[in-house]
Amino acid sequence: MSAPLQPRDAVRRMTPYSPPTGGRADKLRLDFNENTVGCSPAVAEFLRTRVTDGLLSVYPEYND
């Protein structure tokens, strides 16, 4: 069995990423892998017409 791969020294010396915690509402937050274009209009319409306040406040039922 061979030894596990080790990261290069340059990788080991890297400091952890500390994302900003505020003031980002109007920015593209690509570092959080967020969608930059929003959801599909079909998804938005589905949510508007089928998801009620009551459905948002409970866990879904599982009918297996």
PEJORA-V522351 format. One record per residue. RES is the residue in one small letter. SS is DSSP state (alpha for helix, beta for strand, coil for the rest). BURIAL is 1 if it has 24 or more other C-alpha atoms within 12 Angstrom, else 0. Layout:
RES:SS:BURIAL
RES:SS:BURIAL
This chain:
m:coil:0
s:coil:0
a:coil:0
p:coil:0
l:coil:0
q:coil:0
p:coil:0
r:coil:0
d:alpha:0
a:alpha:0
v:alpha:0
r:alpha:0
r:coil:0
m:coil:0
t:coil:0
p:coil:0
y:coil:0
s:coil:0
p:coil:0
p:coil:0
t:coil:0
g:coil:0
g:coil:0
r:coil:0
a:coil:0
d:coil:0
k:coil:0
l:coil:0
r:coil:0
l:alpha:0
d:alpha:0
f:alpha:0
n:coil:0
e:coil:0
n:coil:0
t:coil:0
v:coil:0
g:coil:0
c:coil:0
s:coil:0
p:alpha:0
a:alpha:0
v:alpha:0
a:alpha:0
e:alpha:0
f:alpha:0
l:alpha:0
r:alpha:0
t:alpha:0
r:alpha:0
v:coil:0
t:coil:0
d:alpha:0
g:alpha:0
l:alpha:0
l:alpha:0
s:coil:0
v:coil:0
y:coil:0
p:coil:0
e:coil:0
y:coil:0
n:coil:0
d:coil:0
